[in-house]
Amino acid sequence: MNLDLILAGLVLVIHLFFILWVVLGWLLTGCRPFWRWLHIACVLYGILIEASGLSCPLTLLEVMLEERGGMAAYREPFVLHYLEAVIYPNIPLYVLVAGAVAVCSGILGIYLRRYRHRGGAGW
């Protein structure tokens, strides 16, 4: 098997885990300041990538490895390429971006609520 395609698959898995971390990481951070701030930074990064239209470095790496492995690379954003056909059929990209930004903003709202209601153990 082609090593570049194996690496592209590994990057895809890492990318999916990163997305899960961005969406669900708030459930794991609790009173752990390092993980909380790391998660907040990742959420803000997610908003930046989605709202700006920039390409995520993981997407660029995956596309490069697929091209080197002989596959025809995709040109649309990661979410559109892998998830739209399965989860969001016939939904325009701007709706997906708005949804992603809304989810990330909601997560930041959770942190704001935690901060406002913090106790002696932290937030």
N, C-alpha and C positions, 0 to 999 in steps of 0.2 A: 504494500500500500504506500502511497505517496506521503512522505513526511509532512509536506506543506499542508496537505488536506487534513491530516491528523491534528496538526497544530491549529489550523483554522477551526476545527471542531472544538478543540480545547478552549480557544478564545471565545467561541460562541457560548460554551458552558459557563465560563468565567463572567461573561457579559450578562447572562441570565441571572447568575447569582448576585451580581452587582445590582441589577434591577430589583430583585427580591429584597436585597439589603436596603435599597432606597425606599421601597414601599413598606416594608415590614420591620425595618430596623428599630423603629421607635418602641416596638414591643419588647426588645431585648436590652435597651439601654438602661432603664431603671435609674438607679442612683450611681451610675458609673460615669463620672464626668468625662473621661477620655473617650469612651464609646459614644456618649451623647454628642460631644462636639464633633467627633468624626462623622457621625450620622448626619448632623445638621449641615456640615460642610458638603457631604455627598448629596443631600437633598437640594441645597443651593446650586451645586454643580449641575444636577439634573434639570433644574429650572433653567439655568443658563443655557445648557445644550439644547433643550427643547424650544425655548423661546427665541433663541438667536438663530437657529437653523444651522449652527455649526455641526460638524461631524464629530462624533465621539471617537477618541483615539482607538478604542477597542473595535469599533466598526471599521475604521481605516485599516487596522492591522489584520482583521479577518478578511477583508476584501483583498488586500495585498497577498495574503497567504493563499487564498482561493485562486487568484490569478496566476501565481507562481505554480500552483498545483495543476493548472490546466482547466479550471472551471471558469465558466462565464460569470464574472462578478456582477453583483447587483449594484444599482446606483441610487436607489431610494433609501431613506433612513431605516435604521435597524428595526424599529418598532413596526414600521409600515411593511417591511419586507417579510418579517417572520410572524407577526401577530395579526396583521390586518385581515388576511384571508381567512384565518381560523376564527378569530374572536370578533373582529369588526368588519364584516363584509360590506363593501361599498360605502365606507365612511370616508369623507375627505380628510386629507392630512391635517388641515387646520383644526378639525374637530378632535383628532387624536392628540395633537399638541396641546390644545386647550384643556383636554381631559387630564393629560399628564401634569400640566402645570397646576391644575386644580387639586389633584391628588397631593402633589408636593406641597402646595400651599396649605392644604388641610393638615398635613403632617407637621408643618411649622406651627400651625394653630394649636396642635396638641402640645407641642413643647411650650408655647406661650401660656397655655392653660396650666400646665405642670408648674411653670415658673411662678405664675401668680398664686397658686395654691400650695407652694412648697412649704414643707415643714422643717423641722430641725435636721432631718436626715438628708436634705437636699431636694433636688427636683429631677 
